[in-house]
Amino acid sequence: MAVVRDLRVLLRLQGFRRLLTVRLLSQGADGVFQVALAAYVVFSPEKQTSATAIASAMAVLLLPYSVVGPFAGVLLDRWSRRQVFLYGNLLRALMASVTALLILGQVPDRLLFVAALCVTGVNRFVLAGLSAALPRVVDSERLVVANSLSPTAGTLAATAGGGLAFLVRLVIADSDAAVVLVSAALYLCAAMASLRMARELLGPERALAHPRLATALTGTARDLLAGVRHLAAPRRRKAAWALTAMSLMRFCYGAMLVMLLMLCRYALTSTTDEGLALLGLALGVSGAGFFAAALLTPWAAGRLGPGPWITVCAAAAAVLEPLLGLPFASGPLLAGAFVLGLTTQGAKIATDTLVQACVDDDFRGRIFSVYDVLFNVAFVGAAGVAALMLPPDGRSAPLVVAIAVVYGAVAVSMARCERR
């Protein structure tokens, strides 16, 4: 396969290989930590979990991306990227260890979330640094391939980390604190792996002059506003509609995930271990839907066009989501997890393509920063809405129907946009 051949060529480059090691360890630790936090908030036998607690946990995990993300690059252009990987992962190892102690101490959730917020807040700097450092270890001819394979490998590592967390929790140690300590160990390994690279290898260049930090930060805010104005122009209307559609579909996916968490905890299983196992299976099935979307979307979007493919994904979700969700049974919900994984990721790939095609190159980075903020805020907002609508056991026909209506509205709006 071409992908395997390209990866084999890249792995011959020592700098890329070592940078990829840092990425795999760091994102693998992220997967372990996030699943451990979710398991503690949702599946601890001594806790009466609520949808509000789940929404709070999602806000802790995702809002730092939205707040810190657009401004991370300003600081990364001033700091040694190798040192960001070293100290960032050391800090996360420390705070993950503190989180484990807080779990053992059964402290109020708000204290736990403060520690978790420190872990996830640093994550944005590490991920942005990994992307910024890539051109320093890969030549320009292979950069496109490296940009495709490296983040994908990181996503797979995070998924594997989540699987490792489930394995530790269910087989080795029935303790969320023990799982969090596993993530701390992986963060520490990522920090040590960064020391295999010279401090100057990953940049930035010390000779470059930078404006004052306050000026750079306010300039970033102005650039984001300029990107939004650029997107509002009539000839870029299709990209704006696609971004709106993707944000709404992300909202729907987030609301269904909160409902799934509550169902796995209370309605579909009799013990917390069974609930955790069912959740792991559902997330794995949804991940399979993401993978299927990566295979299907290039062909489908190539034949239909990116906009019509978003319409098809939203329409399919509008029809299948209530059919599979309203029975509130394990089998249909697992099938629904696959469908929503496929349609959500399929629409995202098509949206990425539309934005890249419609937006001027000078504004593309800013638009994707706005996209990143919308993507995560929609997910957190969905958790908040679900918290208001869900009953204690997670069975909510009104929520399922409301989500189907949103999907239908997205499909109709995108179809009208294409007709124009």
VMD Tcl script that draws the C-alpha trace (Angstrom):
set ca {
  {0.00 0.00 0.00}
  {1.13 3.56 -0.77}
  {0.50 4.71 2.80}
  {2.74 1.99 4.23}
  {5.45 2.79 1.68}
  {5.33 6.53 2.49}
  {5.50 5.85 6.22}
  {8.48 3.53 5.74}
  {10.34 6.28 3.85}
  {9.59 8.86 6.55}
  {10.68 6.57 9.35}
  {14.16 6.46 7.85}
  {14.50 10.14 8.83}
  {15.85 10.21 12.38}
  {14.35 13.58 13.31}
  {10.88 12.60 12.10}
  {11.09 9.27 13.87}
  {11.95 10.89 17.19}
  {9.32 13.62 16.81}
  {6.73 10.96 15.99}
  {7.71 9.05 19.13}
  {6.98 12.14 21.23}
  {3.61 12.53 19.49}
  {2.61 8.89 19.99}
  {3.54 8.85 23.67}
  {1.96 12.24 24.35}
  {-1.32 11.56 22.57}
  {-1.45 8.02 23.92}
  {-1.23 9.52 27.41}
  {-4.03 11.95 26.47}
  {-6.26 9.01 25.57}
  {-5.54 7.25 28.86}
  {-6.13 10.41 30.92}
  {-9.39 11.38 29.20}
  {-10.90 7.91 29.56}
  {-9.79 7.75 33.20}
  {-11.42 11.10 33.95}
  {-14.62 10.09 32.12}
  {-14.70 6.74 33.98}
  {-14.30 8.46 37.34}
  {-16.98 11.07 36.63}
  {-19.48 8.66 35.06}
  {-18.78 5.13 36.28}
  {-17.54 5.38 39.86}
  {-19.86 3.09 41.89}
  {-19.94 5.54 44.82}
  {-21.00 8.49 42.62}
  {-24.50 9.30 41.42}
  {-23.51 10.61 38.03}
  {-25.61 13.30 36.37}
  {-25.61 14.74 32.87}
  {-24.47 18.02 34.44}
  {-21.31 16.33 35.76}
  {-20.63 14.89 32.31}
  {-21.09 18.33 30.73}
  {-18.64 19.80 33.24}
  {-16.07 17.13 32.42}
  {-16.43 17.79 28.68}
  {-15.98 21.51 29.25}
  {-12.75 20.82 31.16}
  {-11.46 18.54 28.40}
  {-12.38 20.74 25.43}
  {-12.68 24.41 26.32}
  {-8.91 24.89 26.77}
  {-8.55 24.04 23.07}
  {-10.97 26.84 22.19}
  {-9.49 29.48 24.50}
  {-5.78 28.69 24.19}
  {-5.68 27.32 20.66}
  {-5.71 30.50 18.53}
  {-3.00 32.11 20.68}
  {-0.71 29.10 21.12}
  {1.27 29.91 17.99}
  {2.23 33.36 19.29}
  {4.02 31.82 22.27}
  {5.41 28.85 20.33}
  {7.23 31.27 18.04}
  {9.08 32.56 21.12}
  {9.80 29.35 23.04}
  {12.06 26.47 22.14}
  {9.72 23.78 20.82}
  {11.89 21.00 22.22}
  {11.59 22.63 25.65}
  {7.81 22.91 25.22}
  {7.67 19.15 24.73}
  {9.98 18.54 27.68}
  {8.47 20.88 30.28}
  {4.93 20.57 28.97}
  {4.92 16.80 29.38}
  {6.72 17.02 32.74}
  {4.05 19.44 33.94}
  {1.30 17.13 32.71}
  {2.92 14.14 34.42}
  {2.97 16.12 37.68}
  {-0.63 17.33 37.37}
  {-1.86 13.87 36.36}
  {-0.22 12.50 39.52}
  {-1.96 15.22 41.54}
  {-5.24 14.25 39.86}
  {-4.72 10.63 40.93}
  {-4.19 11.76 44.54}
  {-7.35 13.86 44.37}
  {-9.31 10.83 43.13}
  {-7.98 8.74 46.00}
  {-8.91 11.51 48.42}
  {-12.45 11.67 46.98}
  {-12.32 15.44 46.87}
  {-15.16 17.54 45.38}
  {-15.31 17.36 41.60}
  {-14.47 21.05 41.17}
  {-10.97 20.50 42.62}
  {-10.47 17.49 40.36}
  {-11.52 19.53 37.33}
  {-9.01 22.28 38.17}
  {-6.17 19.72 38.08}
  {-7.55 18.17 34.89}
  {-7.83 21.62 33.33}
  {-4.09 22.12 33.81}
  {-3.39 18.83 32.04}
  {-5.62 19.55 29.04}
  {-4.64 23.23 28.81}
  {-0.98 22.37 28.20}
  {-2.03 19.85 25.56}
  {-2.78 22.54 22.99}
  {0.77 23.88 23.15}
  {2.21 20.39 22.70}
  {0.01 19.53 19.71}
  {0.58 22.88 18.01}
  {4.32 22.53 18.65}
  {4.36 19.09 17.07}
  {2.80 20.50 13.89}
  {5.06 23.56 13.85}
  {8.19 21.44 14.28}
  {7.40 19.00 11.49}
  {8.98 21.06 8.65}
  {12.23 21.07 10.66}
  {12.61 17.27 10.40}
  {11.04 16.55 6.99}
  {12.04 17.95 3.60}
  {9.50 19.91 1.55}
  {8.87 17.04 -0.90}
  {7.64 14.76 1.88}
  {5.93 17.40 4.02}
  {2.42 16.81 2.66}
  {2.68 13.09 3.34}
  {4.10 13.73 6.80}
  {1.26 16.17 7.58}
  {-1.22 13.46 6.61}
  {0.35 10.52 8.42}
  {1.64 12.11 11.61}
  {-1.68 13.48 12.97}
  {-3.43 10.26 11.92}
  {-0.87 8.24 13.85}
  {-1.43 10.52 16.85}
  {-5.20 9.97 16.68}
  {-4.66 6.21 16.56}
  {-2.32 6.51 19.56}
  {-5.00 8.40 21.51}
  {-7.51 5.70 20.62}
  {-5.05 3.03 21.71}
  {-4.49 4.96 24.93}
  {-8.22 4.90 25.57}
  {-8.19 1.14 24.99}
  {-5.29 0.76 27.40}
  {-7.25 2.71 30.02}
  {-10.23 0.39 29.64}
  {-7.90 -2.64 29.88}
  {-6.20 -1.40 33.05}
  {-9.54 -0.43 34.60}
  {-11.31 -3.70 33.84}
  {-8.52 -6.29 34.03}
  {-5.52 -5.10 36.04}
  {-6.68 -2.57 38.64}
  {-10.26 -1.50 39.33}
  {-9.07 1.99 40.22}
  {-9.41 5.20 38.26}
  {-6.43 6.63 40.16}
  {-4.26 3.76 38.89}
  {-5.32 4.53 35.31}
  {-4.47 8.21 35.76}
  {-1.03 7.21 37.03}
  {-0.54 5.21 33.83}
  {-1.14 8.43 31.88}
  {1.36 10.24 34.13}
  {3.96 7.57 33.33}
  {3.33 8.00 29.59}
  {3.63 11.80 29.86}
  {6.96 11.28 31.63}
  {8.11 8.96 28.84}
  {7.14 11.59 26.26}
  {9.21 14.19 28.13}
  {12.23 11.88 28.22}
  {11.80 11.05 24.52}
  {12.01 14.75 23.65}
  {15.53 14.86 25.13}
  {16.73 12.64 22.26}
  {16.46 15.70 19.98}
  {18.83 18.64 20.11}
  {17.31 21.80 21.56}
  {18.04 23.77 18.37}
  {16.66 21.10 15.99}
  {12.99 22.01 16.23}
  {13.34 25.81 16.23}
  {12.22 28.52 16.18}
  {15.12 30.50 14.76}
  {16.62 32.74 17.43}
  {17.59 35.36 14.84}
  {13.98 36.18 14.03}
  {12.65 39.40 15.56}
  {9.25 39.21 17.21}
  {6.89 42.00 18.25}
  {6.12 42.46 21.91}
  {3.95 39.71 23.37}
  {0.97 41.99 24.10}
  {1.11 43.34 20.54}
  {1.27 39.83 19.11}
  {-1.70 38.64 21.19}
  {-3.92 41.58 20.23}
  {-2.80 41.14 16.63}
  {-3.91 37.51 16.76}
  {-7.37 38.57 17.95}
  {-7.59 41.11 15.11}
  {-6.50 38.46 12.61}
  {-9.26 36.11 13.78}
  {-11.86 38.85 13.31}
  {-10.44 39.58 9.85}
  {-10.79 35.87 9.04}
  {-14.46 35.92 10.04}
  {-15.07 38.99 7.83}
  {-13.26 37.26 4.97}
  {-15.52 34.23 5.35}
  {-18.65 36.42 5.23}
  {-17.97 37.56 1.64}
  {-20.60 36.32 -0.88}
  {-18.19 34.24 -2.96}
  {-17.16 32.29 0.14}
  {-20.73 31.63 1.23}
  {-20.44 27.91 0.54}
  {-17.51 27.57 2.95}
  {-19.42 29.55 5.60}
  {-22.47 27.29 5.20}
  {-20.26 24.20 5.43}
  {-18.65 25.45 8.66}
  {-22.07 26.17 10.14}
  {-23.34 22.75 9.09}
  {-20.32 21.00 10.56}
  {-20.67 22.85 13.85}
  {-24.33 21.80 14.12}
  {-23.48 18.18 13.28}
  {-20.74 18.25 15.91}
  {-23.36 19.59 18.34}
  {-25.63 16.64 17.54}
  {-22.81 14.14 17.96}
  {-21.89 15.62 21.34}
  {-25.49 15.51 22.63}
  {-25.83 11.86 21.57}
  {-22.53 11.02 23.28}
  {-23.78 12.43 26.59}
  {-26.98 10.43 26.25}
  {-24.95 7.30 25.47}
  {-22.84 7.83 28.58}
  {-25.95 8.06 30.76}
  {-27.56 5.03 29.11}
  {-24.42 2.93 29.58}
  {-24.26 3.99 33.22}
  {-27.88 3.42 34.21}
  {-30.35 2.09 31.65}
  {-28.55 -0.56 29.60}
  {-26.33 -2.30 32.18}
  {-26.65 -3.49 35.74}
  {-23.06 -2.84 36.97}
  {-20.52 -0.09 36.41}
  {-18.03 -2.54 34.88}
  {-20.63 -3.66 32.32}
  {-21.43 -0.03 31.58}
  {-17.78 0.82 31.07}
  {-17.33 -2.16 28.75}
  {-20.39 -1.18 26.70}
  {-19.16 2.41 26.44}
  {-15.76 1.20 25.25}
  {-17.44 -0.95 22.61}
  {-19.63 1.95 21.46}
  {-16.64 4.30 21.16}
  {-14.76 1.63 19.21}
  {-17.71 1.19 16.84}
  {-17.94 4.97 16.39}
  {-14.20 5.00 15.65}
  {-14.81 2.37 12.98}
  {-17.35 4.78 11.48}
  {-14.66 7.49 11.41}
  {-12.33 5.10 9.60}
  {-15.06 4.13 7.12}
  {-15.65 7.82 6.43}
  {-11.96 8.28 5.61}
  {-12.25 5.50 3.03}
  {-15.65 6.45 1.59}
  {-15.55 10.25 1.53}
  {-12.85 10.77 -1.15}
  {-14.90 8.65 -3.57}
  {-18.31 10.05 -2.59}
  {-17.23 13.70 -2.46}
  {-15.41 13.24 -5.74}
  {-18.58 12.02 -7.46}
  {-21.14 14.27 -5.76}
  {-19.05 17.24 -4.66}
  {-18.17 18.16 -1.07}
  {-21.35 20.20 -0.48}
  {-23.78 17.52 -1.66}
  {-21.87 14.90 0.33}
  {-22.43 16.97 3.50}
  {-26.14 17.04 2.56}
  {-26.20 13.25 2.16}
  {-24.43 12.73 5.52}
  {-26.84 15.04 7.35}
  {-29.91 13.52 5.68}
  {-28.75 9.97 6.48}
  {-28.22 10.93 10.11}
  {-31.64 12.63 10.26}
  {-33.35 9.41 9.14}
  {-31.25 6.77 10.91}
  {-30.57 8.53 14.23}
  {-34.19 8.32 15.52}
  {-34.70 4.83 14.07}
  {-31.67 3.50 15.92}
  {-31.85 5.76 18.98}
  {-35.48 5.62 20.07}
  {-35.53 1.90 20.98}
  {-32.90 2.71 23.66}
  {-31.40 -0.76 23.24}
  {-27.74 -1.77 23.04}
  {-27.75 -3.24 19.50}
  {-29.45 -0.33 17.73}
  {-27.38 2.20 19.70}
  {-24.15 0.51 18.61}
  {-25.34 0.68 14.99}
  {-26.23 4.33 15.57}
  {-22.73 5.01 16.94}
  {-21.26 3.70 13.68}
  {-23.66 5.76 11.56}
  {-22.99 8.99 13.45}
  {-19.24 8.35 13.38}
  {-19.37 7.89 9.61}
  {-21.65 10.85 8.87}
  {-19.92 13.27 11.25}
  {-16.42 12.49 10.01}
  {-17.56 12.35 6.38}
  {-19.05 15.84 6.71}
  {-15.89 17.09 8.43}
  {-13.60 15.86 5.65}
  {-15.86 17.51 3.05}
  {-15.95 20.73 5.10}
  {-12.15 20.79 5.28}
  {-12.04 20.44 1.51}
  {-14.55 23.25 0.92}
  {-12.71 25.62 3.25}
  {-9.38 24.87 1.59}
  {-10.91 25.43 -1.86}
  {-12.96 28.58 -1.16}
  {-10.78 30.54 1.25}
  {-7.79 32.60 0.11}
  {-4.44 31.16 1.16}
  {-3.55 34.22 3.26}
  {-6.63 33.65 5.43}
  {-6.73 29.86 5.52}
  {-4.86 29.45 8.81}
  {-7.10 31.98 10.55}
  {-10.25 30.33 9.24}
  {-9.11 26.94 10.51}
  {-8.46 28.52 13.92}
  {-12.05 29.78 13.92}
  {-13.14 26.32 12.76}
  {-11.31 24.73 15.69}
  {-13.04 27.04 18.18}
  {-16.48 26.38 16.67}
  {-15.86 22.64 16.63}
  {-15.10 22.42 20.35}
  {-17.59 25.03 21.57}
  {-20.37 23.19 19.71}
  {-19.42 19.96 21.49}
  {-19.42 21.59 24.93}
  {-22.68 23.41 24.17}
  {-24.26 20.10 23.21}
  {-23.26 18.64 26.55}
  {-24.90 21.58 28.32}
  {-28.16 21.22 26.38}
  {-28.20 17.46 26.96}
  {-27.68 18.06 30.68}
  {-30.86 20.15 30.72}
  {-32.96 17.65 28.76}
  {-31.82 14.23 29.96}
  {-33.61 12.40 32.78}
  {-31.51 10.52 35.36}
  {-31.45 7.25 33.37}
  {-30.59 8.92 30.04}
  {-33.75 7.91 28.14}
  {-34.98 11.04 26.37}
  {-37.13 10.71 23.26}
  {-37.44 14.53 22.97}
  {-33.64 14.85 22.76}
  {-33.41 12.15 20.07}
  {-36.16 13.81 18.02}
  {-34.63 17.28 18.47}
  {-31.29 16.02 17.20}
  {-32.98 14.46 14.16}
  {-34.65 17.81 13.43}
  {-31.28 19.59 13.57}
  {-29.76 17.05 11.19}
  {-32.74 17.53 8.84}
  {-32.36 21.31 8.96}
  {-28.67 20.99 8.08}
  {-29.49 18.76 5.11}
  {-32.16 21.15 3.79}
  {-29.95 24.22 4.27}
  {-26.99 22.65 2.49}
  {-29.21 21.50 -0.38}
  {-30.54 25.05 -0.81}
  {-27.02 26.43 -0.69}
  {-25.98 24.05 -3.47}
  {-29.00 25.05 -5.62}
  {-27.97 28.69 -5.35}
}
mol new
graphics top color blue
foreach p $ca { graphics top sphere $p radius 0.5 }
foreach p [lrange $ca 0 end-1] q [lrange $ca 1 end] { graphics top cylinder $p $q radius 0.2 }
display resetview
